Amino acid sequence: MTEDWTVVKALADAYGSWITKYGIDGFRIDTAKHVDPYFFGRWLPQVQATAAAAGKPAFTSFGEAWITDAAQLSELMRARQLPSVLDFPFQQAAREYVTGRASGGSLAALFGEDDYYTSPTTNAYGLTTFLGNHDMGRIGYFLTTGSQAEGPELLERDLLAHDLLY
């Protein structure tokens, strides 16, 4: 019922209380694609106002939506007004590159899609990058199951993945 203003207000109050009571600096918003398309444009300004009043001007929020297509994922930022999302397209491209399943051209193609995220308030620099998570597995898992690397080569591929992340 995220289209109901009563629900929006109740959620903003609940999240705001966590900011003021516990000093939270940001939120990862799970399953962001499953709420009313206008929800974030109504809810986030209330949460951000509470954060600013609590002395947290750098408060951050990012949505989680397991979408690996940049054009589709960017809609959560551009149309639904999320300030950031987990960068699943990057995760997939980096994983495929470091396991040897893709070339550097796949990374170039990924970065060529950055403009999808551009709006008056967002861009690709605001994406939340990662290499793995609790839903899919960690980068070490992908390296050991998706490549033939062992020993020092496995470590080098892990370091390469983290270099790409940073």
C-alpha positions in Angstrom: 0.0 0.0 0.0 2.9 2.4 -0.7 0.6 4.5 -2.8 -1.4 5.4 0.4 -0.3 8.7 2.0 -1.0 7.3 5.4 1.5 4.5 4.7 4.1 6.9 3.3 3.9 9.1 6.4 4.0 6.1 8.8 7.1 4.8 7.0 8.8 8.2 6.9 8.1 8.5 10.7 9.5 5.1 11.4 12.6 5.6 9.4 13.1 9.1 10.8 12.9 7.7 14.3 15.8 5.3 13.5 17.8 8.2 12.3 17.2 10.3 15.4 17.3 7.5 18.0 20.2 5.4 16.6 22.2 7.9 14.5 21.8 5.9 11.2 23.7 7.5 8.3 21.9 5.8 5.4 19.5 3.2 4.2 19.7 0.3 1.8 16.2 0.0 0.5 15.4 -3.6 -0.3 13.2 -4.6 -3.2 12.9 -1.0 -4.4 11.2 -2.0 -7.7 8.2 -3.4 -5.9 6.7 -0.2 -4.5 4.4 2.4 -6.0 6.4 4.3 -8.7 5.7 7.6 -6.9 6.6 6.4 -3.4 10.2 7.5 -3.3 9.4 11.0 -4.5 7.0 11.4 -1.5 8.8 9.4 1.2 12.5 10.3 0.7 12.1 14.1 1.1 10.6 13.4 4.5 13.4 11.1 5.5 16.0 13.4 4.2 14.5 16.4 6.1 14.6 14.4 9.3 18.3 13.4 8.6 19.2 17.0 7.9 17.5 18.2 11.1 19.5 15.5 13.0 22.7 16.9 11.7 23.3 14.4 8.9 23.5 16.4 5.7 25.4 13.6 3.9 22.7 11.0 4.7 22.4 8.5 1.9 19.9 6.0 0.6 20.2 3.5 -2.2 17.7 1.1 -3.7 18.2 -2.6 -4.3 16.7 -4.0 -7.5 18.4 -7.0 -9.1 18.4 -5.6 -12.6 21.5 -6.0 -14.8 20.2 -3.9 -17.6 21.4 -0.2 -17.2 18.5 1.2 -19.1 16.0 -0.5 -16.8 17.9 0.0 -13.6 18.4 3.7 -14.2 14.6 4.2 -14.2 14.7 3.8 -10.5 16.8 6.9 -10.2 15.4 8.9 -13.0 11.7 8.2 -12.9 11.3 6.9 -9.3 13.6 9.5 -7.7 16.0 7.2 -5.8 19.3 9.0 -5.3 21.2 5.8 -6.0 20.8 2.1 -6.7 23.0 -1.0 -6.2 25.0 -1.2 -9.5 24.1 -4.7 -10.6 25.3 -4.1 -14.2 28.8 -3.3 -12.8 28.8 -6.3 -10.5 27.9 -8.6 -13.4 30.5 -7.0 -15.8 33.3 -7.0 -13.2 32.5 -10.6 -12.2 32.5 -11.8 -15.8 35.8 -10.0 -16.5 37.8 -11.2 -13.5 36.6 -14.8 -14.0 37.8 -14.7 -17.6 34.3 -15.0 -19.1 34.4 -11.5 -20.8 36.9 -9.2 -22.3 37.8 -5.6 -21.3 35.4 -4.6 -24.1 32.5 -5.6 -21.9 33.7 -3.1 -19.2 34.0 -0.4 -21.9 30.4 -1.2 -23.0 29.2 -1.0 -19.4 30.8 2.5 -18.9 29.3 3.5 -22.2 25.9 3.2 -20.6 26.5 5.7 -17.9 24.4 8.3 -19.5 21.3 6.3 -18.7 21.6 7.5 -15.1 21.9 11.2 -15.9 19.2 13.5 -14.8 19.3 17.0 -13.2 19.9 15.3 -9.8 21.6 11.9 -10.5 24.4 10.4 -12.6 26.4 7.2 -12.7 28.9 8.6 -10.2 26.2 8.2 -7.6 25.7 4.4 -8.1 26.5 2.1 -5.2 29.1 -0.4 -6.5 29.7 -3.9 -5.1 31.2 -7.2 -6.0 28.8 -9.6 -4.3 26.2 -9.8 -1.6 24.2 -12.1 0.6 21.7 -12.8 -2.2 24.1 -14.0 -4.9 27.4 -14.8 -3.2 30.7 -13.0 -2.7 33.4 -12.4 -5.2 35.5 -15.2 -3.8 32.7 -17.6 -4.5 32.5 -16.4 -8.1 36.2 -16.7 -8.6 36.4 -20.2 -7.2 33.4 -21.5 -9.1 33.6 -19.4 -12.3 37.3 -19.6 -13.1 40.1 -22.2 -13.2 42.3 -20.0 -11.1 44.1 -21.3 -8.0 46.7 -20.1 -5.5 48.5 -16.9 -6.5 46.4 -16.5 -9.7 43.2 -16.6 -7.6 44.5 -13.9 -5.3 45.5 -11.8 -8.3 42.0 -12.1 -9.8 40.5 -11.1 -6.4 42.8 -8.0 -6.3 41.8 -7.1 -9.8 38.1 -7.3 -8.9 38.7 -4.9 -6.0 40.8 -2.6 -8.2 37.8 -2.4 -10.6 35.5 -1.7 -7.6 37.7 1.2 -6.4 
